[in-house]
């Protein structure tokens, strides 16, 4: 699961836009592992990327390449096990 909102915060006010990018750092010291360090909307992408570069210079986050990856939305039909779900499954089985 990823956060529902952008990681940008200014003067205590959080950005409520949905994220479009996952911001990761490729840790060079740990067999090129990647760590998610934030998510960003398109409005705050450059700001957050620069902020994470500054945090690397201060050794607050691991050194390594910072990469941004587009988030792909995947929709699924979630089966929760409710009575309604059971009825739908039974109907689909009878149709085949």
N, C-alpha and C positions, 0 to 999 in steps of 0.2 A: 504494500500500500504506500502511496505517496501522499504528501500533504494536499489538502484541498485548495490552498491559497499560496500565492507567491511568498517567498521568504523575505521580501523587502519590508522594512519597518523604518518610518521616519518620525522622529519626535513622539514615539509611543503609538503612532497610528500605523496599523498593519494594512498592507495592500490586500484587497479582497478579490483581486482578479485570479482566475484559475491559472495554474502553472502551464507553461508551454514547453519548458526546457528543464531537464534534469542537469544539475551542475555537479560534476564529479572531479575528483583529483586522483590522478594515477600515481600511487605511492611508489616511488622508485626504490625505496629501501626494503619493500616487502614483496618481492617477486612480482612486481607490476600489478598489485591489487588495486582495484578501484573502490573509492568510497564516495557515496553521495554526500555532498556538503550543503545542498540547498536545491530549491526549485525556483524558477523564475517565469514571470509573464514576459511578453515581448517588450513592454514598456520599461522594465527594470533590468533587462538582460545585461546591458553594458555596465550599468552601475554595480550590480552584484558581482560580475566577473572581475571588475577592478578591485572591489572590496576584498574578494578572496585572494587576489594577487598580493594586496597589502598585508593580509593576515599571514600569508606564506612568508613574506619578508620578515615579519615579527616572530616567526616560528610558532604561530598559534595553531596552524594546521600543517599537515605534512607537505614537504616539497614535492614537486612533480607537476606534470602537465595538467592544466585545468581544461576540462572538455565539457561542452554543452551538447546534449542530445535531445532531439525533438521527442516529445511525449506522444505516443500513439495511443489513442483511446480505443479500447476493446469493450464491446457490449456483449453481455451474455444473459441468458435467461437463468436466473438464480432459483434453484429448487430449495425451499426452506423446510419442506416436510409438513406443510400445512394440509389440512383437509382438501383445500382447493387444489393444491399441487397433486395430491393423490387422485382426485377426480379427473384432472387434466391428463395425467399419465394413463389412467384406465381408458379414457375416451380415445386417446391416440393409439393405444394397443388394439382396441376394437376396430379402428379404421383400417388397420393394415391387414 
